[in-house]
Amino acid sequence: MENYFADERGFYGEFGGAYVPEILYKCVHDLQDAYLPIIESAEFKQEYHALLKDYVGRPSPLYFAERMSEKYGCKLYLKREDLNHTGAHKINNTIGQILLAKRMGKTRIIAETGAGQHGVATATVCALMNMKCEVFMGATDVERQHTNVERMKMLGAEVHPVRTGNMTLSDACSEAIRDWCCHPADTFYIVGSTMGPHPYPDLVARMQSVISEEIKWQLEEKIGRDYPDYLIACIGGGSNAAGTIYHYVNDERVNIVLSEAGGHGWQTDYTAATIHKGTTGILHGAKMLVMQDEDGQIQEAFTISAGLDYPGVGPMHCNMAKKGRTKVLSINDDEAIYAGYELTRMEGIIPAIESAHAIAALSKLTFKPDDVVVLTVSGRGDKDVETYLKNKAMAKEYGNF
């Protein structure tokens, strides 16, 4: 049977690995050697789970969405990561990584962020653990996610606007890696998604796997079996998707559907639908599907969603998509805006625009009435209210909002 997890070298089939500049070689190898013994130790697990419970507020609810279930002809359950402290799934990972950083003796934390949720989650745990924090964020995202920038500053982080490229998530990642090259001894880079050199894709997936771990026992409690017929999540780099599917990747009874950001349409030049459009390349230390031209130059990703604005996708997801384990849908900006309004009006939940991409998948699938569908609402929409209001006309084309 196919195994979709990383091998000992950090490869998922042909994707993954660690392609890093020589100056980071020791850093990355130290992390590769240290991460499993630390995160599998009883002491780490105890501290990690105590913080998830008492600080983050886990378990996050698994909510039966009655009206949406009726509309889409299935039994729809929403995994409410939007209810975590800081408003998204990102905190699951930053808590784990900062505990790892502390145990490795690091004193300075850096991070990249797109929508700002990972930046906020990193700044939050740095304040909690009294560690210096610097966040790299594309200048475009600094503008469109102004509230999150102010939250990071309130928490004591220094935010560096990045003005290279198209000034979004990919450029923030590149700048964070440059900084890491200059400060390898004392700095720990808290990567926000299942991307980057090994061990980051595996490490982040393990930290986020608390999502599917909870889904298992919550479903058992609610329906008397521990697996759904469908799992749905949005995907950029792939951390909430990895967390949603982690305990089910090798369970063929479960259909996995992931929504990537189509922007104006994946066939256009204005898209972030990497699995649809990308070809194999190396980006930010790993082999993955990348949006690039014939010369291997990275093409700009385009989407209304700052958190899905990445021209690559994590190696775990590349491998699963290539082998047909996942069904990947491209969701355009207008479809995501409509879906966000739909969830808001039908269930009283304003989702992040990232999560709205997952909601939009429902209209593209056909279910049987008994199908149990679990969809992860990865974040809350407070940060996106202005974007929703600006683009309300897109939703009106589909219905009366």
C-alpha positions in Angstrom: 0.0 0.0 0.0 1.2 3.5 -0.8 2.7 5.5 2.1 2.3 9.2 1.7 4.6 10.3 4.6 8.2 11.5 4.3 11.1 9.0 4.1 14.2 9.4 6.2 15.7 11.9 3.7 12.6 14.0 3.8 11.3 13.0 0.4 7.7 12.4 -0.5 8.1 10.4 -3.7 10.1 12.7 -5.9 9.3 15.8 -3.9 10.9 17.3 -0.8 14.5 17.0 0.4 16.7 19.8 1.7 18.3 22.1 -0.9 20.0 24.7 1.2 23.0 27.1 0.9 26.2 25.8 2.5 26.0 28.4 5.3 22.7 26.8 6.5 23.8 23.2 6.1 24.7 22.7 9.8 21.6 24.5 11.0 19.3 22.4 8.9 21.1 19.1 9.8 21.1 20.0 13.5 17.3 20.5 13.2 16.9 17.2 11.3 18.8 15.4 14.0 17.0 17.1 16.9 13.3 17.4 16.0 12.0 13.9 16.3 13.8 13.0 19.6 12.5 16.3 21.1 8.9 16.3 19.8 8.4 12.6 20.7 9.7 13.0 24.2 7.2 12.8 27.1 8.3 16.1 28.5 7.7 18.0 25.2 4.3 16.3 24.6 3.1 17.2 28.1 4.1 20.9 27.7 2.8 21.1 24.1 -0.6 19.5 24.9 -1.1 21.6 28.1 -0.6 24.8 26.1 -2.9 23.6 23.4 -5.6 23.0 26.0 -5.2 25.9 28.3 -3.7 28.6 26.1 -5.0 27.9 22.6 -8.4 26.5 23.7 -8.3 23.1 22.1 -10.0 20.9 21.2 -11.6 23.1 18.5 -15.3 22.2 18.0 -16.6 19.9 15.2 -19.8 21.7 14.4 -22.7 20.1 12.4 -23.8 22.8 9.9 -27.4 22.0 9.5 -28.5 24.5 6.9 -25.4 24.0 4.7 -25.9 20.2 5.0 -29.4 20.6 3.6 -28.3 22.8 0.8 -25.5 20.5 -0.4 -27.2 17.2 0.3 -24.8 15.7 2.8 -23.9 15.7 6.5 -21.5 18.6 6.8 -19.3 19.1 9.8 -17.1 22.2 10.2 -13.8 21.8 12.1 -13.6 25.2 13.8 -9.9 26.2 13.7 -11.1 29.8 13.5 -12.0 29.5 17.2 -8.4 29.0 18.3 -6.5 31.7 20.2 -5.2 34.2 17.5 -8.0 33.1 15.1 -6.5 30.3 13.0 -4.8 27.0 12.9 -1.3 28.6 12.8 -0.9 28.6 16.5 -0.8 24.8 16.7 2.5 24.9 14.8 4.1 28.0 16.4 3.6 26.6 19.9 5.3 23.4 18.9 8.2 25.1 17.1 9.0 27.6 19.8 9.2 24.8 22.4 11.6 23.0 20.0 13.6 26.2 19.6 13.9 26.7 23.3 15.1 23.1 23.8 17.7 23.7 21.0 19.0 26.7 22.9 18.0 29.3 20.2 17.3 32.9 21.4 16.0 34.7 18.4 12.9 33.8 16.3 12.2 34.8 12.7 9.1 34.0 10.6 7.5 34.8 7.2 3.9 35.6 6.9 1.3 36.3 4.1 -2.1 36.9 5.5 -0.4 37.7 8.8 -2.0 34.9 10.8 1.3 32.9 11.1 3.1 36.2 11.9 0.6 36.9 14.7 0.8 33.3 16.0 4.6 33.5 16.0 4.6 36.9 17.7 2.1 35.5 20.3 4.3 32.6 21.3 7.4 34.8 21.4 5.7 37.1 23.8 4.6 34.1 25.8 8.1 32.7 25.9 9.9 36.1 26.2 11.9 35.6 22.9 13.0 38.2 20.3 10.8 38.0 17.2 11.2 39.4 13.7 8.6 38.8 11.0 9.1 39.2 7.3 6.0 40.2 5.3 5.6 41.4 1.7 4.8 45.1 1.5 1.6 44.3 -0.5 0.4 42.1 2.4 1.4 44.7 5.0 -1.0 47.0 3.3 -3.9 44.6 2.8 -3.5 42.9 6.3 -2.9 46.1 8.2 -4.7 44.9 11.4 -2.5 41.8 11.7 0.6 44.0 11.3 -0.5 46.1 14.2 -1.3 43.0 16.3 2.2 41.7 15.7 3.7 45.0 16.8 1.5 45.1 19.9 2.9 41.7 20.7 6.4 43.0 20.5 7.5 41.7 17.1 9.5 43.7 14.6 7.8 43.6 11.2 10.0 43.9 8.1 8.1 44.9 4.9 9.7 43.1 2.0 9.8 45.2 -1.2 11.3 42.7 -3.7 9.3 40.8 -6.4 5.6 41.2 -6.1 6.0 41.9 -2.4 3.9 39.0 -1.1 4.4 35.7 0.7 7.1 34.1 -1.6 9.3 37.2 -1.3 8.8 37.2 2.5 10.1 33.6 2.6 13.1 34.5 0.5 14.0 37.4 2.8 13.6 35.2 5.9 16.0 32.6 4.5 18.5 35.4 3.7 18.3 36.6 7.3 18.7 33.0 8.6 21.9 32.7 6.5 23.3 35.8 8.3 22.4 34.6 11.8 22.6 30.8 11.8 23.9 30.2 15.3 21.3 31.9 17.5 18.2 32.0 15.2 15.4 29.6 14.8 13.2 30.0 11.7 9.6 29.1 12.5 8.3 28.1 9.1 4.5 28.6 8.8 3.6 25.9 6.3 4.5 22.4 5.0 7.2 23.9 2.8 10.9 24.6 3.1 13.8 22.1 3.5 13.4 18.9 5.4 12.4 18.6 8.2 10.0 21.5 8.0 7.3 19.9 5.8 7.2 16.9 8.2 7.6 19.0 11.4 4.7 21.4 10.5 2.4 18.5 9.4 3.1 16.7 12.7 2.3 19.9 14.7 -0.9 20.4 12.7 -1.9 16.8 13.0 -3.7 17.6 16.2 -6.6 18.7 13.8 -7.2 15.2 12.3 -6.4 13.6 15.7 -9.4 15.4 17.2 -11.6 14.8 14.1 -11.2 11.1 14.7 -12.5 11.0 18.3 -15.1 13.8 17.6 -16.6 11.9 14.7 -16.6 8.7 16.8 -18.5 10.6 19.5 -21.0 12.1 17.0 -21.7 9.4 14.4 -20.2 6.3 15.9 -17.3 5.9 13.4 -13.9 7.7 13.4 -13.6 8.6 9.7 -15.6 10.8 7.2 -16.4 10.1 3.6 -14.9 13.4 2.5 -12.3 15.8 4.0 -12.1 19.3 2.5 -9.5 22.0 3.2 -8.0 25.0 1.4 -4.4 24.8 0.3 -1.6 27.3 -0.2 1.7 26.0 1.2 -0.5 23.3 2.8 -0.4 23.4 6.7 -4.1 23.3 7.5 -4.6 20.8 4.7 -1.8 18.6 6.1 -3.3 18.8 9.6 -6.8 18.0 8.4 -5.8 14.9 6.5 -2.8 13.7 8.5 -4.4 10.7 10.2 -6.3 9.8 7.0 -3.7 10.0 4.3 -3.3 6.2 4.0 -7.0 5.5 4.6 -8.5 4.9 1.1 -12.1 5.1 2.5 -11.7 8.9 2.9 -11.9 11.1 -0.2 -9.6 14.1 0.2 -10.5 17.4 -1.6 -8.3 20.4 -1.5 -9.1 23.9 -2.8 -6.3 26.1 -4.2 -6.5 29.7 -5.2 -7.5 30.1 -8.8 -7.4 33.9 -8.8 -8.9 34.9 -12.1 -8.8 31.3 -13.4 -5.9 28.8 -13.4 -5.5 29.1 -17.2 -4.8 32.8 -16.9 -1.6 34.6 -15.8 -3.5 35.8 -12.6 -3.6 32.7 -10.5 -2.0 30.8 -7.5 -3.2 27.4 -8.6 0.2 25.7 -8.4 -1.0 22.1 -8.5 -3.0 22.9 -11.7 -0.3 25.0 -13.3 3.0 24.3 -11.7 6.0 22.2 -12.9 8.6 20.5 -10.8 11.3 22.9 -9.5 13.1 23.9 -6.3 11.8 26.7 -4.2 12.8 27.7 -0.7 14.8 24.6 0.0 12.6 21.8 -1.3 11.6 20.2 -4.6 8.0 20.9 -5.3 5.5 22.0 -7.9 6.3 25.6 -8.7 4.8 28.2 -10.9 7.7 29.1 -13.2 8.5 30.1 -16.8 10.6 28.0 -19.3 13.8 29.5 -17.8 12.9 28.4 -14.3 12.1 32.0 -13.2 9.4 32.0 -10.5 6.2 33.5 -11.7 4.1 35.7 -9.5 1.1 34.1 -7.7 -2.1 36.0 -7.9 -5.2 35.6 -5.6 -7.5 37.7 -3.5 -6.3 35.7 -0.5 -3.0 36.8 1.1 -2.6 33.4 2.8 -2.8 31.3 -0.4 -0.6 33.6 -2.4 2.4 31.3 -2.8 3.9 30.0 -6.2 4.7 26.6 -4.7 3.0 23.9 -2.7 4.3 21.6 0.0 6.0 18.4 -1.2 3.6 16.1 0.7 0.7 17.6 -1.3 2.6 17.5 -4.6 3.2 13.8 -4.2 -0.4 13.0 -3.1 -1.9 15.0 -6.0 0.5 13.5 -8.5 -0.4 10.0 -7.4 -4.2 10.8 -7.5 -4.7 10.5 -3.7 -6.2 14.0 -3.5 -8.7 15.8 -5.8 -7.5 19.4 -6.1 -10.0 22.1 -7.2 -9.1 25.5 -8.4 -11.4 28.1 -6.8 -11.5 31.6 -8.4 -11.7 34.8 -6.4 -15.4 35.4 -7.1 -16.3 31.9 -6.1 -14.4 32.3 -2.8 -16.0 35.6 -2.0 -19.5 34.2 -2.7 -18.7 31.1 -0.5 -17.6 33.4 2.3 -20.8 35.3 2.3 -22.8 32.1 2.0 -21.3 30.6 5.2 -21.7 33.9 6.9 -25.4 34.1 6.1 -26.3 30.5 6.5 -24.3 29.5 9.6 -23.3 32.8 11.2 -19.6 32.1 10.7 -17.5 34.7 8.9 -14.6 32.6 7.5 -11.1 33.8 6.4 -11.0 34.2 2.6 -8.5 31.3 2.7 -11.2 29.1 4.3 -13.9 30.4 1.9 -12.0 28.6 -0.9 -12.7 25.3 0.9 -16.4 26.2 1.3 -16.6 26.9 -2.4 -15.6 23.3 -3.1 -19.0 22.1 -1.9 -20.8 23.5 -5.0 -18.4 21.5 -7.3 -18.9 18.1 -5.7 -21.9 15.7 -5.7 -22.7 14.0 -2.4 -25.0 11.2 -1.3 -27.4 12.2 1.5 -25.5 9.9 4.0 -22.0 11.2 3.1 -20.2 12.6 6.1 -18.2 15.6 5.0 -15.6 17.3 7.3 -14.5 20.8 6.2 -11.8 22.8 8.0 -12.5 26.4 8.6 -8.9 27.3 9.0 -9.3 30.9 10.1 -11.8 33.6 11.0 -12.6 36.4 8.7 -12.1 39.5 10.9 -8.8 40.3 8.9 -10.7 40.1 5.6 -13.8 42.2 6.3 -12.6 45.1 4.1 -11.8 42.7 1.2 -15.2 41.1 1.5 -16.9 44.5 1.5 -14.8 45.8 -1.5 -15.7 42.7 -3.5 -19.3 42.2 -2.5 -20.4 42.7 -6.1 -18.7 39.4 -6.9 -21.0 37.6 -4.5 -24.1 39.4 -5.8 -23.5 37.8 -9.2 -24.2 34.4 -7.6 -27.0 35.3 -5.2 -28.6 38.0 -3.1 -26.2 39.1 -0.3 
